């Protein structure tokens, strides 16, 4: 009986440490991102993803970092991953729509913005502005 209890305690401690490590990487990445240490933040978000492959927020912050690095392909890949994990993530939809607009893909940008309008809670005003921007640029 005591041997089972000891095994249970060991497993519990190991799992607790593993769980804390996952949260630690994201928090460290977020703190580094806030002080614009993007290379270091990128590494921490990638570490978080290793332990938590469904870390929607790590992918979102990676997309922001790649935007700062002007690496549009990697930015887009990470935004697609966020949307795959959470199809209603407003920020990812918005930034992907903006990215598509920057690449003159008006049809896809409009499609994404229409989706954003159906799910928006925080970015409704930005979505309205983006709709006007898409309409104006697609007329040229």
SVG drawing of the C-alpha trace seen along z (x, -y; Angstrom):
<svg xmlns="http://www.w3.org/2000/svg" viewBox="-22 -53 39 55">
<polyline fill="none" stroke="black" stroke-width="0.4" points="0.0,0.0 2.7,-2.5 4.6,-1.6 1.5,-2.6 1.2,-5.8 4.9,-6.6 4.5,-5.9 1.4,-8.1 3.2,-11.0 6.2,-10.7 3.9,-10.7 1.9,-13.7 5.1,-15.7 6.5,-15.0 3.2,-15.9 3.0,-19.1 6.5,-20.1 5.7,-19.4 2.5,-21.5 4.4,-24.4 7.1,-24.2 4.4,-24.7 3.0,-27.8 6.5,-29.1 7.6,-29.2 4.6,-31.1 4.8,-33.6 8.6,-34.1 7.9,-34.6 5.2,-37.1 7.4,-39.1 10.2,-39.1 7.8,-40.1 6.6,-43.1 10.2,-44.4 10.7,-43.8 13.3,-41.0 11.8,-39.2 14.4,-36.6 14.4,-35.4 10.6,-35.6 10.4,-33.5 12.5,-30.8 10.2,-30.7 7.0,-30.5 8.6,-27.7 9.5,-25.9 5.9,-26.3 4.6,-24.7 6.9,-21.7 5.2,-21.1 1.7,-22.3 1.2,-21.9 -2.2,-23.4 -1.0,-26.7 -3.0,-29.0 -1.5,-32.1 2.1,-31.0 1.3,-30.7 -0.4,-34.1 2.6,-35.8 4.9,-34.0 2.9,-35.4 3.4,-38.9 7.1,-38.3 7.4,-37.2 5.4,-40.3 8.1,-42.4 10.8,-40.4 9.0,-41.0 8.8,-37.2 5.3,-37.1 5.3,-33.4 6.0,-32.4 3.6,-35.0 0.8,-33.5 1.7,-29.9 1.3,-30.8 -2.0,-32.6 -3.4,-29.6 -2.4,-27.4 -4.2,-29.7 -7.3,-29.5 -7.0,-25.8 -6.8,-25.6 -9.6,-28.1 -11.6,-29.0 -13.1,-32.0 -9.9,-33.7 -10.6,-37.3 -7.0,-38.5 -5.8,-35.8 -8.7,-36.3 -8.1,-40.0 -4.4,-39.9 -4.7,-37.2 -7.2,-39.4 -4.8,-42.3 -2.0,-40.2 -4.1,-39.0 -5.0,-42.6 -1.3,-43.6 -0.7,-40.8 -3.6,-42.1 -5.7,-39.0 -8.9,-41.1 -11.2,-38.1 -9.6,-36.2 -9.3,-39.3 -13.0,-40.0 -13.9,-36.4 -11.9,-36.5 -13.3,-39.9 -16.8,-38.6 -16.0,-35.7 -14.6,-38.2 -17.8,-40.2 -19.8,-37.1 -17.7,-36.3 -16.4,-39.7 -16.7,-40.8 -13.6,-43.0 -12.5,-43.8 -15.9,-44.9 -14.8,-48.4 -11.5,-47.3 -13.5,-44.9 -15.7,-47.7 -12.7,-49.8 -11.1,-46.9 -14.2,-46.3 -14.0,-49.9 -10.3,-49.5 -10.9,-46.3 -13.6,-47.9 -11.5,-51.0 -8.4,-49.0 -10.3,-46.4 -11.8,-49.2 -8.4,-50.4"/>
</svg>
